[in-house]
Amino acid sequence: MTQRTLLQFFHWYTQDGGGLWKEVAEKAESLAAMGITDVWLPPAYKGSAGGFSVGYDTYDLFDLGEFEQKGTVATKYGEKAALENACRILNENSIGVIHDVVFNHKMGADEKETVHVRRVNPDDRTQIEDEAFEALAYTRFTFPGRGGTHSQFVWDQKCFSGVDVIENPDKSGVFRLVNEYGEGEWNDEVDDELGNFDYLMGADVEFRNKAVYEELKYWGQWLSEQVRVDGFRLDAAKHIPAWFFRDWVGHMRQTIKEDLFVVAEYWHPDMGTLKSYLDLVDHQLTVFDVALHHRFHEASKAGGDFDMRTIFDGSLVSVHPDHAVTIVDNHDTQPLQSLEASVDPWFKPLAYALILLREQGVPCVFYPDLYGASYTDDKDGDHRAVDMPAIECLPKLVEARRRFANGPQTDYFDHPSCIAFVRHGTADMLGCVTVMSNGDAGEKSVDLGMEVAGVSFRDYLGHRDEKIVVGDHGKANFPVHRGSVSVWVRADVE
């Protein structure tokens, strides 16, 4: 059975101009050969910023780059025909297509409505003023450019639970819309940060409205009729009631395919919180291992002072490996972004070896780490240039996962700087020995068993030139350079 390996095929600063879908199609064959099994695409529908939208400012879920809306036909990533082609070619190369689902909020409404709102304490969302007052808010989405094609549903104030900007009076903050849902309270089964983290931004979707619930179910089925769908990445899951995704994911598996891969972005490092969420969604999905990402970030900053024996402490993959998607970085943690906690380039080969070559978890590779990225942006009043270099050995690490990350696993986490683990292989699949150090050069004595006595090993990554011969007792010392990683495989394999 092929091990799943995801690639996030975009980042926050992906170039404008509609070229990404074409690039996906062009690179599909090489990705399949490398060992990528699934590609996570960015939000494919029209955002409020039109052709400049990264996609998380959802305007129209039914515009996949097909209609003149928000100043453009194409999205930032291309027109619908190019998306269809990219998904088709990915499928032809046996690569699953994972779509980004942004349901929490909508932005860029077409019309204002007269609404009644109650002011909310932004630092404690459970504190909602009793007195309601009248105002204007952008809560009506009619999608005039689409003209009812694909769906005639009109979103209005009954479809939302809150907004952050009102007019007449002109104010910003957090405002609870007064409607028939929830008796004036926010949704339950959301994260309890800030008291209740239902509200995040924009016009916050009211999932208790049955018409909204049915429209979002209809959209998922409709999407699968337009393009290939092998799974979903669920954005902002901590702000969306768990009961909704429990039902929605179940419905998608019934109507699209039973083995849809689903990963939720529940951005929280606490294992108790994530376990509770997994319980609420009936363990139907996976979640990103936020805690492990932060361990990688901390280790990269601390250098040789970080105790590598503790690298998996507090991580989701160490507690619930079957529900963990492991990452090194993503579009939110990359430099200049809202959750910036990027992993330093020197440590990324070690981090990727730890997620790609072990038994536990589903690893997700980040586009700039594979292909590199350069961009500029403003943050904290400064205009900064960022260069994210491609990690030279990353393609080989992905290949090594496909070829050598097989069989039982033995850990040698017995030194604060130099650690190792062995994949022992199976009857018909080869294994490997992975050794890494965040400090000085080192080596690890490994017992591979008498059956490989006399067999030579080489570093698949090419970081070390020598060959290591396993001794008569099935043991060998496998070396690694300072601040580096080596993946030792049988020298007689190509």
C-alpha positions in Angstrom: 0.0 0.0 0.0 1.4 3.4 -1.0 2.1 5.8 1.9 0.3 9.1 1.6 2.5 12.1 1.1 0.9 15.5 0.7 2.2 18.7 -1.0 0.8 22.1 -0.3 1.1 23.5 -3.8 1.0 27.2 -3.0 2.0 29.7 -0.3 0.7 33.1 0.8 2.8 35.0 -1.8 2.2 32.8 -4.8 2.6 35.0 -7.8 -0.5 36.7 -9.2 -1.4 36.3 -12.9 -3.3 33.0 -13.0 -0.4 30.7 -13.6 -0.7 28.3 -10.7 -3.2 25.8 -12.3 -0.9 25.6 -15.3 2.1 24.9 -13.1 0.3 22.2 -11.3 -0.4 20.4 -14.6 3.2 20.9 -15.7 4.7 19.4 -12.6 2.2 16.6 -12.0 4.3 13.9 -13.7 7.5 14.8 -11.8 5.7 15.0 -8.5 4.3 11.5 -9.0 7.7 10.1 -9.9 9.1 11.8 -6.7 6.5 10.2 -4.5 3.9 12.9 -3.9 0.5 11.1 -3.6 -1.8 14.1 -3.0 -1.7 17.8 -3.8 -3.5 20.3 -1.6 -4.7 23.1 -3.9 -5.4 26.7 -2.7 -9.1 27.9 -2.5 -10.3 27.7 -6.1 -13.2 30.1 -5.9 -13.5 33.8 -6.2 -12.5 35.9 -3.2 -13.4 39.4 -2.4 -10.1 40.7 -3.8 -10.7 39.0 -7.1 -7.6 38.1 -9.0 -5.4 39.2 -6.1 -7.2 37.0 -3.5 -5.2 34.2 -1.9 -8.7 32.7 -1.4 -9.4 32.9 2.3 -11.7 35.9 1.9 -14.5 33.8 0.3 -16.9 35.7 -1.9 -18.5 33.2 -4.2 -18.0 29.4 -3.8 -19.6 28.7 -7.2 -17.2 30.9 -9.2 -14.2 28.8 -10.0 -12.8 31.4 -12.3 -15.7 31.4 -14.7 -17.5 34.7 -14.2 -16.7 38.4 -14.4 -16.8 39.2 -10.7 -14.7 41.4 -8.4 -13.0 42.9 -11.5 -11.8 39.6 -13.0 -12.9 36.3 -14.5 -9.8 34.3 -13.4 -8.9 33.8 -9.8 -5.4 34.5 -8.6 -4.6 30.9 -9.8 -6.3 30.9 -13.2 -9.6 30.3 -15.0 -11.9 27.3 -14.4 -10.7 25.5 -17.6 -7.1 25.5 -16.3 -8.3 24.2 -12.9 -10.3 21.4 -14.6 -7.2 20.5 -16.6 -4.9 20.5 -13.6 -7.2 18.2 -11.6 -7.5 15.9 -14.6 -3.7 15.6 -15.1 -3.2 15.1 -11.4 -5.7 12.2 -11.5 -4.0 10.8 -14.6 -0.7 10.7 -12.6 -2.5 9.0 -9.7 -2.2 12.0 -7.5 -5.1 12.8 -5.3 -6.7 16.3 -5.4 -7.3 18.0 -2.0 -9.5 21.1 -2.1 -9.3 23.9 0.4 -12.7 24.6 2.0 -13.3 28.1 3.5 -16.8 28.1 5.1 -16.3 30.2 8.2 -17.0 33.6 6.7 -17.8 35.5 3.6 -16.4 38.9 2.4 -17.1 41.4 -0.3 -21.0 41.5 -0.1 -22.8 43.1 -2.9 -25.4 45.1 -0.9 -25.9 46.6 2.6 -28.9 45.6 4.7 -30.5 47.3 7.7 -29.7 45.0 10.6 -30.0 44.9 14.4 -26.8 44.1 16.3 -25.6 43.8 19.8 -22.1 44.9 20.7 -19.7 42.1 21.8 -16.6 42.4 24.0 -13.9 41.3 21.6 -11.7 40.0 24.4 -14.5 37.9 25.8 -17.1 37.0 23.2 -19.5 35.6 25.8 -20.1 39.2 27.0 -22.8 40.4 24.6 -24.7 43.6 25.4 -28.4 43.2 26.1 -29.4 46.3 24.1 -29.6 45.9 20.3 -29.4 48.9 17.9 -30.0 49.4 14.2 -27.2 49.8 11.7 -26.2 49.0 8.1 -24.0 46.0 7.3 -22.7 44.4 4.2 -24.6 41.1 4.5 -26.3 40.5 1.2 -24.5 38.4 -1.5 -26.5 38.2 -4.8 -23.5 37.4 -7.1 -24.8 39.5 -10.1 -21.9 38.5 -12.3 -23.0 34.8 -12.0 -26.7 35.5 -12.5 -28.0 32.4 -10.7 -25.9 29.9 -12.7 -25.0 26.8 -10.6 -27.0 28.1 -7.6 -29.7 30.7 -7.1 -29.1 30.9 -3.3 -28.9 34.5 -2.0 -27.0 35.1 1.2 -28.5 37.7 3.5 -28.4 38.7 7.2 -30.2 35.5 8.2 -27.2 33.5 7.0 -24.7 35.2 9.3 -24.2 35.4 13.1 -21.9 38.4 13.3 -20.0 41.2 11.5 -17.0 43.4 12.3 -18.0 46.6 10.5 -21.2 48.5 10.6 -22.4 51.9 9.2 -24.8 54.5 10.5 -23.4 54.4 13.1 -20.0 53.8 11.6 -18.2 51.5 14.0 -15.8 48.5 13.9 -15.5 45.7 16.5 -17.4 42.5 17.0 -21.2 42.7 16.6 -23.7 39.9 17.1 -26.5 40.0 14.5 -30.0 39.7 16.0 -31.8 36.9 14.3 -33.8 33.7 15.0 -30.8 31.5 15.5 -29.1 30.7 18.8 -31.2 33.1 20.9 -28.5 35.7 20.5 -25.6 33.4 21.5 -22.8 32.2 19.4 -22.5 28.6 18.2 -21.3 25.9 20.6 -18.7 23.2 19.8 -16.1 25.9 18.8 -12.8 26.7 20.5 -13.1 28.5 23.8 -10.3 31.0 23.2 -11.7 34.5 23.9 -14.6 32.8 25.7 -16.1 31.6 22.4 -14.2 31.7 19.1 -17.1 31.3 16.8 -16.5 34.8 15.3 -13.2 35.3 13.4 -13.7 37.9 10.6 -16.0 39.2 7.9 -19.6 38.1 7.8 -19.6 35.0 10.0 -21.6 32.2 8.6 -24.6 31.0 10.7 -24.5 27.2 10.4 -27.7 26.8 12.4 -29.6 28.2 9.5 -30.9 25.0 7.8 -30.9 26.7 4.3 -27.2 27.6 4.8 -26.4 24.1 5.9 -28.1 22.6 2.9 -26.4 25.0 0.5 -23.0 24.1 1.8 -23.8 20.4 1.4 -25.0 21.1 -2.2 -21.8 23.0 -3.0 -19.6 20.0 -2.0 -21.5 17.7 -4.3 -21.5 20.3 -7.0 -17.7 20.8 -6.8 -17.2 17.0 -7.3 -19.2 17.3 -10.5 -17.0 20.1 -11.8 -13.5 18.8 -10.9 -11.7 15.8 -9.4 -12.2 15.7 -5.6 -10.2 13.2 -3.5 -10.3 15.1 -0.2 -10.7 18.4 1.6 -8.6 20.7 3.8 -11.0 22.4 6.2 -10.0 26.0 7.0 -10.5 27.7 10.4 -12.1 24.6 12.0 -11.7 25.9 15.5 -14.2 28.7 14.6 -16.8 26.3 13.0 -19.1 24.1 15.2 -17.8 20.6 15.2 -21.3 19.2 14.7 -21.4 20.9 11.3 -18.2 19.2 10.0 -19.2 15.9 11.6 -22.3 15.9 9.5 -20.8 17.6 6.4 -17.8 15.2 6.1 -20.1 12.2 6.6 -22.4 13.5 3.8 -19.5 14.1 1.4 -18.2 10.6 2.0 -21.7 9.2 1.2 -22.2 11.3 -1.9 -18.7 11.7 -3.4 -16.5 8.8 -2.3 -16.1 6.8 0.9 -12.3 7.2 1.3 -12.1 11.0 1.0 -9.1 12.3 2.8 -10.0 15.2 5.2 -7.6 17.3 7.3 -8.9 20.1 9.5 -6.9 23.2 10.3 -7.7 23.3 14.1 -4.7 25.6 15.0 -4.2 24.6 18.6 -1.1 22.9 20.3 -3.0 21.4 23.2 -3.6 17.7 23.0 -6.6 17.7 25.2 -8.3 20.3 23.0 -7.5 18.3 19.8 -8.7 15.0 21.4 -12.0 16.7 22.4 -12.4 18.0 18.8 -11.6 14.6 17.3 -14.2 13.0 19.6 -16.8 15.6 18.6 -16.3 14.9 14.9 -16.4 11.1 15.5 -12.7 10.8 14.5 -13.7 11.2 10.8 -10.8 13.4 9.9 -7.1 14.3 10.6 -5.8 17.6 12.0 -2.5 19.4 11.6 0.1 18.7 14.2 0.6 22.3 15.4 2.6 21.3 18.5 5.2 19.5 16.4 5.6 22.5 14.0 6.4 24.6 17.0 8.9 22.1 18.3 10.6 22.3 14.9 10.6 26.1 15.1 12.1 26.1 18.6 14.7 23.5 17.7 15.8 25.5 14.7 16.3 28.6 16.8 18.0 26.8 19.7 20.6 25.0 17.6 22.7 22.5 19.5 21.1 23.5 22.8 17.8 21.8 21.9 17.5 18.3 23.3 16.6 16.2 20.2 15.4 13.4 22.4 12.4 15.5 23.2 11.5 16.6 19.7 8.1 14.7 19.7 7.2 15.7 23.2 3.6 17.1 23.4 3.0 16.4 19.7 -0.2 15.1 18.2 1.7 12.4 16.2 3.1 10.9 19.3 -0.4 10.6 20.9 -2.8 10.1 18.0 -0.7 9.2 15.0 -3.6 8.0 12.9 -5.2 11.5 13.0 -2.0 13.6 12.6 -0.9 15.5 9.5 2.6 16.7 10.2 4.1 19.9 8.7 7.3 21.8 8.8 5.8 25.1 7.7 2.7 26.4 5.8 1.3 29.6 4.4 0.3 31.0 7.8 3.7 30.3 9.5 5.9 31.5 6.7 7.8 34.8 7.2 5.7 38.0 7.4 2.4 36.0 8.0 0.0 36.1 10.9 1.2 33.0 12.6 4.9 33.5 11.6 7.0 30.8 13.3 9.1 29.6 10.4 11.6 26.9 10.8 15.2 28.0 9.9 16.5 26.5 6.6 19.4 24.6 8.3 17.0 22.5 10.4 14.4 21.8 7.7 16.2 18.7 6.3 16.1 17.2 9.8 12.5 18.1 10.3 11.4 16.7 7.0 13.3 13.5 7.7 11.4 13.2 11.0 8.0 13.5 9.2 8.7 11.7 5.9 10.6 8.6 7.0 8.8 7.5 10.1 5.8 5.3 10.5 3.5 7.8 12.3 1.5 10.5 10.7 0.8 11.8 7.2 3.5 14.3 6.2 2.8 17.5 4.2 5.5 19.2 2.2 5.4 23.0 1.7 5.8 24.4 -1.8 8.6 26.9 -1.0 10.6 24.2 0.6 10.5 22.2 -2.6 10.8 25.0 -5.2 11.9 28.1 -3.3 10.1 31.4 -3.0 11.0 35.1 -2.9 8.7 37.9 -2.0 8.3 41.3 -0.2 5.6 42.6 2.1 5.0 45.1 4.9 5.0 44.0 8.6 5.2 46.1 11.8 5.8 49.2 9.7 8.7 47.8 7.8 8.9 46.7 4.1 10.8 43.4 4.1 12.2 41.1 1.5 12.1 37.4 2.1 14.0 34.6 0.4 12.9 31.1 1.2 15.5 28.8 -0.4 14.5 25.4 -1.8 15.7 22.6 0.5 18.2 20.8 -1.7 17.7 17.3 -0.3 13.9 17.5 0.0 13.2 15.7 -3.3 15.5 12.9 -2.3 13.8 12.7 1.1 10.4 12.4 -0.6 11.8 9.7 -2.8 13.3 8.0 0.2 9.8 7.8 1.8 8.4 6.1 -1.2 11.3 3.6 -1.5 12.7 3.0 1.9 10.3 4.1 4.7 9.0 0.6 5.2 8.6 -1.9 7.9 8.9 -1.8 11.7 10.6 1.2 13.4 13.3 1.2 16.0 14.3 4.5 17.7 17.7 5.5 19.0 16.8 8.7 20.8 19.5 8.3 23.3 21.7 11.4 22.9 20.7 15.1 23.2 22.2 16.1 19.8 22.5 12.9 17.8 19.5 10.7 17.3 18.6 7.9 14.8 15.8 5.6 13.8 15.6 2.5 11.7 12.9 1.3 9.3 13.7 -2.4 9.0 11.9 -3.0 5.7 9.6 -5.9 4.8 9.9 -9.1 2.9 9.7 -7.2 -0.4 10.3 -3.6 0.6 13.7 -2.1 1.6 14.3 -0.1 4.8 16.7 2.6 5.8 18.7 4.1 8.7 18.2 7.8 9.4 20.8 9.6 11.5 20.7 13.3 12.4 22.5 15.8 14.6 21.7 19.4 15.5 25.2 19.8 17.0 28.5 18.3 16.3 29.2 15.5 13.9 28.3 12.1 15.4 27.5 8.5 14.7 25.0 5.9 15.9 25.6 2.3 16.5 22.7 0.4 15.0 21.7 -3.3 15.2 20.3 -4.4 11.8 20.4 -8.1 12.4 22.6 -11.0 11.2 20.8 -11.2 7.9 22.5 -8.0 6.7 26.0 -8.9 7.9 28.5 -7.8 5.3 26.1 -5.6 3.4 27.3 -2.1 2.4 25.2 1.0 3.0 25.5 4.5 1.4 24.0 7.9 2.2 21.0 8.3 -0.2 21.1 12.1 0.3 24.8 12.2 -0.7 25.8 14.2 2.4 28.4 11.5 3.2 30.7 9.9 0.6 31.8 6.8 2.4 30.2 3.3 2.5 29.4 1.6 5.7 29.7 -2.2 5.9 27.6 -4.0 8.5 29.8 -6.2 10.8 29.5 -9.9 11.4 27.2 -9.4 14.3 24.7 -7.3 12.3 25.8 -4.0 13.8 27.4 -0.9 12.2 28.2 2.7 13.1 26.4 5.1 10.9 27.9 8.7 10.8 26.3 12.1 10.2 27.8 15.6 9.7 27.4 18.5 12.1 23.9 20.0 11.9 22.9 17.5 9.2 21.0 14.3 8.4 22.0 11.2 6.5 19.7 8.4 5.2 21.6 5.2 4.9 20.3 2.6 2.4 21.8 -0.5 0.8 24.6 0.5 -1.5 23.5 -2.0 -4.2 20.2 -0.1 -4.9 20.0 2.6 -7.5 
